[in-house]
Amino acid sequence: MTRPRLGLVVNPLAGIGGPAGLNGSDDAAAIQRAIAAGARPQATERAARAMAAFRRESDASVVTGPGALGADAANCADIVPHFITGTAEDTRALVAAMQDRVDLILFCGGDGTARDVAAANQAGVPILGVPAGVKMHSGIFSRTPERAGQGAAAFLAAPQHPTELVEILDIDEAARARGRLSAEVHTVARAPLLQTALQGPKSAGNSAVGDLDAALARYVAEMQPGVTYVIGPGTTMAALKDRLGGGTLLGVDAARNGRIVGRNLDRAGIETLATAGAVRIALGVVGGQGFLLGRGNQQIGPATLRRVGRDAIDVFCTPAKLAALPRGLCVDTGEAALDAEFAGYMQIATGPGRRQVVRVGS
Amino acid sequence: MTAPISRRSTSRFEGYHAPRWAEPVVHELSKAGRRGLVFDCPKTEPNLPEMARRQTAPDLPEMTEHDALRHYLHLSQMCLGMMGVSLFGTCTMKYNPRIGERASLEHLAHLHPLQHPDTLQGLLEVYAIFSDMLCELSGMDQFVFQAGGGADAAYTHACVTREWLKARGELGQRDQIVTTIQTHPCSPATANAAGFEVITLSLEEGGYPSLDQLKSVLGPRTAALMVNNPDDMGIYNPDIKEWVRLVHEAGGLCFYDHANFNGVMTRLRARELGFDACMFMLHKTFGAPKGGGGPAVGAYGCSEELKPFLPGPLVVRDGDRFRLEDGEQSLGRVREFMGNAPQVLKAYAWARGMGAEGLREAADLSVLANNYMDKRLGEVRGVSRSNPDVDVPRMEMTRHSFEQVTADTGCTVVDISMRMTDYGIDALWLSHEPWLVAEPFTPEAGELWSKEDIDYWIDVLAAVVDEAYESPETVKSAPHKAPIHQLKGDALEDPARWATTWAAYLRKHGAPVSDRERDQETPFPIGGQSA
């Protein structure tokens, strides 16, 4: 086996809009305004912090891009030749060039960078984010640059290279401009499966994911014959779909009698199912803002929701993810009156025989 | 290993360094024929069944008494010896008076639980009187000392609930136990283990779940409420009486996990708040030693109504005599015999020594010390506390956060905790999971620690935070003055490398540890902490 190698990709302009209050650094005009306002890029410094932590624990070789794309943050790395354009194309080209040479891509940026990395990463190399963006709703980011560096070192050192699927989210900028915060799941990527960094002396290992999987297993075992289960998007629901023969990751699917019977259903298709017989709806929680309905699952329309009713909705989420939602869950069905009906306390399945009460706002 | 009081000041911080011994594993110290005590060989072969006879002698290290003593002294010196300033929240760290050890040696070492109760009258009297004392403190009608720890006492309650429901014909119908996210994880865990579904309430604006949230889950399936109060963040729920009333109205029992009793000793009685049962930890609140998961005692107390279901045997007073009795409706046993009798005796001695006035003073000191710490910690750069908008006074502990320090410097609570080791401070208690507060730590001073101890602890913490801002690398790469530097901890994730016994070590590694580089990798889990 060859020695593991780390790829480093820095988006030098990531986060530049943050201090300037620009809600992101997605478009070129915004970046120009930020620089004109005196903003200084911080991505290189944050990448250097991650690399310092990485170097403390690993002597793996590093592959990166020239100058601000990575070389500035990492000493003694192999440089992939690339002409810097100062656009997202840099990230994509660098990832494409290194994907079959490295075992892990450590990238430094925000949600936009994560999308670019995931899109160019056709080989499916595991990726891990150093937080440096304005928006970081995706689960791909470590909490600090140091943790990203330590996590990368631990992953490369682990003989099994354990990974998990993580959702890549981003905010819909057009919707935000209209005053609506709307995080969408864009894709999923393989990320290192890291122990919740550095456990305290009294805590046990993290078994939350296993607990949730056991809750899904029990849910499947207790499914009622003849009832149609409409199952939402996301990784948690994909795990449920896997137990029913496999479904889509980002679509709304339906199952009956223990098997998936419809994939990637649209609003009309779901409404047809809901009028045909008994229906329950199973949902995960889209990270960041904690949307239960109306983000990534708009296929489940108001008519269906009204017909099925709140009591026939089953939600699954880990306690850690719920803990990260300071304002609880929220719904945006598209109809204010229906949102109000869905508001209030809801019990979310967190494990086998375990439910947590969370307040749903509208 | 904390510096003497007179020398404690920031300028003397640099003087500390932990001792470091090149200490082999005890098996490597073994030399054939070495002995501590030499016993006479038995004249006759012991009469054992063939199946029970060993074919080969056990592979025990052979060494002298002083070799063994020195070995363990060295090990204790390399892990702070548990004699530093340890403000370990939710654990109520107390000095364990040595007289308790002597009392249990003198009075219990020659007893056996299978003796006839007539020959155990003194011990049974201790159990009976101590039960009375705890009943006085809690308002309950009977205590049982069988549970081997707090979680075991919580489990006892889940089992009592089951038997109570069975007697009422409601078992199966009432299958949900309600708890809160800030209740100790042993409540939901033991409720699950006893077959109940667990409904966990989330915190709201006041720092605890609202009455409306509680009402949303109560109903014909409610079997019990299991909560602690004050909770893990040190916040006392002012609606607790109403909570109990609502749960009773729904038809469930109420259990008070009194793990955090220290701040309210003699100030409130669980029964007067309406609770049906409660639990005290003798190895925390009542001065008996703890460590390594036992031996401990979770003293479980309950109302007259629940008494028939308690695990047996119960000590029953019969004139001036005492006997052991198993009730007909008893749930059976949660542990062997009468539990950890030496711990009960030590806690009894401690409580007798303190007296009612002493307990009250201790409770007040706990709250005073915590509020002093809260004030001083609030002055440390980047340190905040949980629920900053909640202005109710904190009881015996407060949850704080290094979130701002981490954001500014990259140094996490674990980094800071490790760096504090360089000043002889034991690891910080962080938080149960999931973390509701980022980069949390939860100190608790109790009544034991002097103002000088508390000041030293906070001075060290403040100095490390300053260092995080000035020289973050020093903090992140800590400890520097501990016997073992940062562990990568990956050996603990790798079944091919970890070993918890010598036999497993030889099987997996083949060679004794002395042939390897001890600095690089520690194949034996040392403590629970990894970095």
Interface residues (C-beta under 8 A of the other chain):
Chain A: R49 A52 A53 R56 E57 R143 T144 P145 E146 R147 A154 A157 A158 P159 Q195 T196 A197 L198 Q199 G200 P201 K202 S203 N206 A208 T318 P319 A320 L322 A323 G328 G344 Y345 Q347 T350 P352 G353 R354 R355 Q356 V357 V358 R359
Chain B: I181 P188 N192 F196 E197 V198 I199 T200 L201 S202 E204 P209 D212 Q213 S216 V217 T406 G410 T412 V414 A427 L428 W429 L430 S431 H432 E433 P434 W435 L436 E473 K476 S477 K488 D490 E493 D494 A496 G527 G528 Q529 S530 A531
